[in-house]
Amino acid sequence: MSAFGGAPDIAPQLCRAPTRPYSSVMDAPNPSAVPTAASRAPVHIGAVGMMVRDLDRVTAYYRDMLGLTEQEHTQQVAILGVGGVALLELIHRPDALPDDPREAGLYHTAFLMPTRADLARWILHAAKARVAFTGASDHDVSEAIYLDDPEGNGVEVYSDRPREKWRRDSKLIFQKTDPLDIDAIIREIDAATAAYPSAPEGLRIGHIHLRVGDVARAEALYCGVLGLDVTRRRTGATFLSSGGYHHHLAVNVWHSNGAGIRNGKRAGLDWFAMEINDRPTIDGVKKRLDAAGITIDSIPGGFAATDPWGTSIRFTIAP
């Protein structure tokens, strides 16, 4: 596997600044069944794969907390998703070391609710199930709740505000971190009758946030080689997207500055998938990876490459 030596020369060409659900009746018709525009961008996040020490416990968490459906569950792997779409693959590694936030890896997987009302229904469900939150923020472009799964993997559950309300400066998009007005979200629904029997079928992974060892090196890959646009920079972090979204990918060094290749014996992030809408775009990504000297491996339906910290990125044509 290459050390990603060619990317800095390419970068300037492309870079631009619990319990089971408590009701059996869902009270929301469409648009809850429709994925948002974030998942229709030219390049967007598909599924995420994680190595876990206790497969049954972590599977139950995502099933019960978020309402994902178990599509497959063996002794070795569990696949969860919505409406036949796989979103999360949990790979059983009972002898794995615990994740270490000082190493590169997963900061959080962000599940995007189709509507603000869906987020409200989920908040009521989570409260009734006594799911522990670790934070809640108003990011101007979105409203987000933060959690940790039983093995410490970060989770975000959020909904976007309308795009016409986002504040833009060219390709940069204003984002903030203010306290979240949860009561205002709940007013979207009738709390007395609202129900959340399962995740809405339009739920998708809106973005993934990674811990890396060097922000500039990560930006050289994800912007310079893969062609994402930088939409925001802050101290120790960069946010990138496709198609004008606020971010499909974020990277930070807040706890992992200087980290090298992730210890493959640790639980945590194993891979994530980037889905690409058309053949010319995915062919362009493959050519730039090759030009940067990054090893490309064939996988069913596409190809994979590894980032400088050992995380596998899978590239496939979007269904």
C-alpha positions as CSV (number, residue, x, y, z in Angstrom):
1,M,0.0,0.0,0.0
2,S,1.4,3.4,-0.9
3,A,2.2,6.1,1.5
4,F,0.0,8.4,-0.5
5,G,3.0,10.4,-1.8
6,G,1.4,11.8,-5.0
7,A,-1.7,13.5,-3.6
8,P,-0.1,16.9,-2.6
9,D,0.7,17.6,-6.3
10,I,-2.8,16.9,-7.3
11,A,-4.6,18.7,-4.5
12,P,-4.2,22.3,-5.8
13,Q,-6.0,21.3,-9.0
14,L,-9.2,20.4,-7.3
15,C,-9.3,21.8,-3.7
16,R,-11.6,24.7,-3.2
17,A,-11.7,26.6,-0.2
18,P,-32.4,0.4,25.5
19,T,-35.9,-1.0,24.8
20,R,-37.8,-2.0,21.8
21,P,-39.8,0.7,20.0
22,Y,-42.9,1.4,22.0
23,S,-45.6,1.6,19.3
24,S,-46.5,-0.5,16.3
25,V,-48.1,2.3,14.3
26,M,-46.1,5.0,12.4
27,D,-47.9,8.3,12.2
28,A,-45.9,9.7,9.3
29,P,-46.5,9.1,5.6
30,N,-44.2,10.4,2.9
31,P,-41.8,12.3,2.9
32,S,-40.5,10.1,5.7
33,A,-39.9,7.4,3.1
34,V,-37.9,9.6,0.8
35,P,-34.1,10.0,1.3
36,T,-33.0,13.6,1.4
37,A,-30.9,15.4,-1.3
38,A,-27.8,14.6,0.7
39,S,-28.0,11.1,-0.6
40,R,-28.6,12.2,-4.2
41,A,-25.4,14.2,-4.4
42,P,-22.9,13.1,-7.0
43,V,-20.8,11.5,-4.3
44,H,-22.4,10.5,-1.0
45,I,-22.0,8.1,1.9
46,G,-23.4,4.7,1.7
47,A,-22.8,2.1,4.5
48,V,-20.3,2.0,7.3
49,G,-18.5,-1.1,8.6
50,M,-17.3,-1.4,12.2
51,M,-15.5,-4.1,14.1
52,V,-17.2,-4.8,17.4
53,R,-16.4,-6.9,20.4
54,D,-19.9,-7.8,21.5
55,L,-21.9,-8.3,18.3
56,D,-25.3,-9.0,19.9
57,R,-25.1,-6.1,22.3
58,V,-24.1,-3.5,19.6
59,T,-26.6,-4.9,17.1
60,A,-29.4,-4.6,19.7
61,Y,-28.4,-1.0,20.4
62,Y,-28.8,0.2,16.8
63,R,-31.9,-1.9,16.3
64,D,-33.6,-0.6,19.4
65,M,-32.2,2.9,19.7
66,L,-32.5,3.9,16.1
67,G,-35.1,1.3,14.8
68,L,-32.9,-0.2,12.1
69,T,-33.9,-3.6,10.7
70,E,-31.6,-6.6,11.0
71,Q,-31.1,-7.8,7.4
72,E,-28.6,-10.4,8.4
73,H,-27.3,-11.7,11.7
74,T,-24.8,-14.6,12.1
75,Q,-22.1,-15.3,14.6
76,Q,-19.7,-13.3,12.4
77,V,-21.6,-10.3,11.1
78,A,-24.8,-8.3,11.5
79,I,-26.1,-6.0,8.8
80,L,-28.7,-3.4,9.6
81,G,-30.6,-1.0,7.5
82,V,-34.0,0.4,6.4
83,G,-36.3,-0.7,3.6
84,G,-33.8,-3.2,2.2
85,V,-31.0,-0.6,2.1
86,A,-27.9,-1.7,4.2
87,L,-26.5,1.1,6.3
88,L,-24.4,-0.6,9.0
89,E,-22.2,-3.7,8.9
90,L,-21.0,-5.0,12.3
91,I,-18.1,-7.4,12.1
92,H,-17.6,-9.6,15.2
93,R,-14.1,-9.4,16.7
94,P,-14.5,-10.7,20.3
95,D,-10.7,-10.5,20.9
96,A,-10.3,-7.0,19.6
97,L,-8.8,-4.3,21.8
98,P,-11.1,-1.4,22.7
99,D,-11.1,1.6,20.5
100,D,-8.7,4.4,21.4
101,P,-9.8,8.0,20.7
102,R,-6.1,9.0,20.4
103,E,-5.8,6.9,17.3
104,A,-7.3,7.5,13.9
105,G,-10.7,6.1,13.4
106,L,-14.4,7.0,13.8
107,Y,-15.5,10.2,15.4
108,H,-19.1,9.6,14.6
109,T,-21.5,8.1,12.1
110,A,-24.3,10.6,11.4
111,F,-27.8,9.2,10.6
112,L,-29.9,11.8,8.7
113,M,-33.6,11.8,9.4
114,P,-35.7,12.7,6.3
115,T,-37.7,15.4,8.1
116,R,-37.6,17.5,11.3
117,A,-40.8,15.7,12.4
118,D,-39.0,12.3,12.0
119,L,-36.3,13.7,14.3
120,A,-38.9,14.8,16.8
121,R,-40.6,11.3,16.8
122,W,-37.2,9.7,17.3
123,I,-36.3,12.0,20.2
124,L,-39.5,11.0,22.0
125,H,-38.8,7.4,21.4
126,A,-35.2,7.7,22.7
127,A,-36.5,9.6,25.8
128,K,-39.0,6.9,26.6
129,A,-36.4,4.2,26.1
130,R,-34.0,6.2,28.3
131,V,-31.3,6.3,25.7
132,A,-28.3,8.3,26.9
133,F,-27.4,11.4,24.9
134,T,-23.9,12.9,25.0
135,G,-24.8,16.2,23.4
136,A,-27.3,18.2,21.4
137,S,-26.4,21.1,19.0
138,D,-27.9,23.6,16.7
139,H,-25.4,23.8,13.7
140,D,-27.5,26.4,11.7
141,V,-27.6,24.0,8.7
142,S,-28.9,21.1,10.9
143,E,-30.1,20.1,14.3
144,A,-28.3,17.2,15.9
145,I,-28.3,14.8,18.9
146,Y,-25.1,13.0,19.8
147,L,-24.7,9.6,21.5
148,D,-22.1,6.8,22.0
149,D,-22.9,3.2,21.3
150,P,-22.0,0.5,23.9
151,E,-18.4,0.3,22.6
152,G,-17.8,4.0,22.4
153,N,-18.4,4.6,18.7
154,G,-19.9,8.0,18.2
155,V,-23.3,8.4,16.7
156,E,-25.2,11.5,15.5
157,V,-28.9,11.6,14.7
158,Y,-29.9,14.8,12.9
159,S,-32.1,16.6,10.4
160,D,-31.2,19.3,8.0
161,R,-32.8,22.7,7.8
162,P,-34.0,23.8,4.3
163,R,-31.1,24.5,2.0
164,E,-32.4,27.9,1.1
165,K,-31.8,28.9,4.7
166,W,-28.1,27.9,4.7
167,R,-25.7,30.8,4.8
168,R,-23.1,30.5,2.0
169,D,-20.0,32.3,0.9
170,S,-19.2,30.7,-2.4
171,K,-18.6,27.0,-1.6
172,L,-18.1,27.7,2.1
173,I,-21.2,27.1,4.3
174,F,-21.6,28.7,7.7
175,Q,-22.0,26.3,10.6
176,K,-22.1,26.9,14.3
177,T,-22.4,24.9,17.5
178,D,-25.1,26.4,19.7
179,P,-27.4,24.8,22.3
180,L,-30.3,22.9,20.6
181,D,-33.9,23.9,21.3
182,I,-35.3,20.4,21.6
183,D,-38.8,21.8,22.6
184,A,-39.0,23.6,19.3
185,I,-38.3,20.3,17.5
186,I,-41.0,18.4,19.5
187,R,-43.6,21.1,18.5
188,E,-43.3,19.7,15.0
189,I,-45.5,16.8,16.0
190,D,-48.4,15.9,18.4
191,A,-46.4,14.4,21.2
192,A,-49.5,12.6,22.6
193,T,-50.0,10.5,19.4
194,A,-46.5,10.4,17.8
195,A,-45.1,7.0,17.3
196,Y,-41.7,5.5,16.2
197,P,-42.0,1.8,15.6
198,S,-38.9,1.8,13.4
199,A,-36.6,4.0,11.4
200,P,-38.3,5.9,8.6
201,E,-37.5,4.4,5.2
202,G,-35.8,7.6,4.1
203,L,-33.2,7.4,6.8
204,R,-29.6,7.4,5.4
205,I,-26.1,8.0,6.6
206,G,-25.8,11.7,5.9
207,H,-22.1,12.0,6.7
208,I,-19.3,10.4,8.5
209,H,-16.8,12.2,10.8
210,L,-13.3,10.7,11.1
211,R,-10.4,11.0,13.5
212,V,-7.2,11.4,11.5
213,G,-3.6,12.3,12.3
214,D,-3.1,15.3,10.0
215,V,-5.9,17.5,8.6
216,A,-3.9,18.8,5.6
217,R,-3.0,15.2,4.6
218,A,-6.6,14.1,4.8
219,E,-7.7,17.1,2.8
220,A,-5.2,16.3,0.1
221,L,-6.8,12.9,-0.2
222,Y,-10.5,13.6,0.1
223,C,-10.4,17.0,-1.7
224,G,-7.4,16.8,-3.9
225,V,-7.8,13.2,-5.1
226,L,-11.4,12.2,-4.5
227,G,-12.7,15.6,-5.6
228,L,-14.8,16.7,-2.6
229,D,-15.2,20.4,-2.0
230,V,-14.1,22.0,1.3
231,T,-17.2,23.7,2.8
232,R,-15.8,24.7,6.2
233,R,-12.5,24.8,8.1
234,R,-12.1,25.3,11.8
235,T,-9.2,24.7,14.2
236,G,-8.1,21.1,13.8
237,A,-10.9,20.1,11.4
238,T,-12.1,20.2,7.8
239,F,-15.6,19.6,6.4
240,L,-16.0,18.4,2.8
241,S,-19.0,17.6,0.5
242,S,-20.3,16.9,-2.9
243,G,-23.1,18.8,-4.7
244,G,-23.3,21.7,-2.4
245,Y,-24.2,19.8,0.8
246,H,-22.8,21.1,4.1
247,H,-20.7,18.0,4.6
248,H,-20.6,14.4,3.6
249,L,-17.3,14.0,5.4
250,A,-15.5,15.7,8.2
251,V,-12.0,15.0,9.6
252,N,-10.4,16.2,12.8
253,V,-7.3,15.9,15.0
254,W,-8.9,17.0,18.2
255,H,-7.7,13.9,20.1
256,S,-5.6,12.2,17.4
257,N,-3.1,14.7,16.2
258,G,-0.1,13.0,14.8
259,A,-1.7,9.5,14.8
260,G,-0.3,7.0,12.4
261,I,-1.9,3.9,10.9
262,R,-4.6,2.6,13.1
263,N,-3.9,-0.6,15.1
264,G,-5.8,-3.2,13.2
265,K,-6.4,-5.2,16.4
266,R,-8.7,-2.5,17.8
267,A,-12.5,-2.4,17.5
268,G,-14.0,0.5,15.7
269,L,-14.2,1.8,12.2
270,D,-13.2,-0.8,9.5
271,W,-14.5,0.8,6.3
272,F,-17.0,3.2,4.8
273,A,-18.5,3.4,1.4
274,M,-18.7,6.3,-1.0
275,E,-21.5,5.9,-3.5
276,I,-21.0,7.7,-6.8
277,N,-23.9,8.6,-9.2
278,D,-22.3,8.1,-12.6
279,R,-19.7,6.2,-14.4
280,P,-17.5,9.2,-15.6
281,T,-17.2,10.4,-12.0
282,I,-16.2,7.1,-10.5
283,D,-13.8,6.5,-13.4
284,G,-12.2,9.9,-12.6
285,V,-11.8,9.0,-9.0
286,K,-10.1,5.8,-9.9
287,K,-7.7,7.5,-12.3
288,R,-6.7,10.1,-9.7
289,L,-6.2,7.4,-7.1
290,D,-3.9,5.6,-9.5
291,A,-2.1,8.8,-10.4
292,A,-1.5,9.5,-6.7
293,G,0.1,6.0,-6.3
294,I,-2.6,4.7,-4.1
295,T,-3.2,0.9,-4.4
296,I,-6.7,0.1,-5.7
297,D,-8.4,-3.3,-4.9
298,S,-11.3,-4.7,-6.7
299,I,-14.5,-5.4,-4.7
300,P,-17.9,-6.6,-5.8
301,G,-19.5,-3.7,-7.7
302,G,-16.6,-1.4,-7.5
303,F,-13.2,-0.9,-5.9
304,A,-11.5,0.1,-2.6
305,A,-8.5,2.1,-1.5
306,T,-7.1,2.7,2.0
307,D,-6.5,6.1,3.5
308,P,-3.2,7.1,5.2
309,W,-4.6,5.8,8.6
310,G,-5.7,2.4,7.5
311,T,-9.4,2.9,6.9
312,S,-10.7,1.2,3.8
313,I,-12.9,3.4,1.5
314,R,-15.2,1.5,-0.8
315,F,-16.3,3.1,-4.1
316,T,-19.5,1.9,-5.9
317,I,-22.0,3.2,-8.3
318,A,-25.1,4.4,-6.4
319,P,-28.1,2.2,-6.9
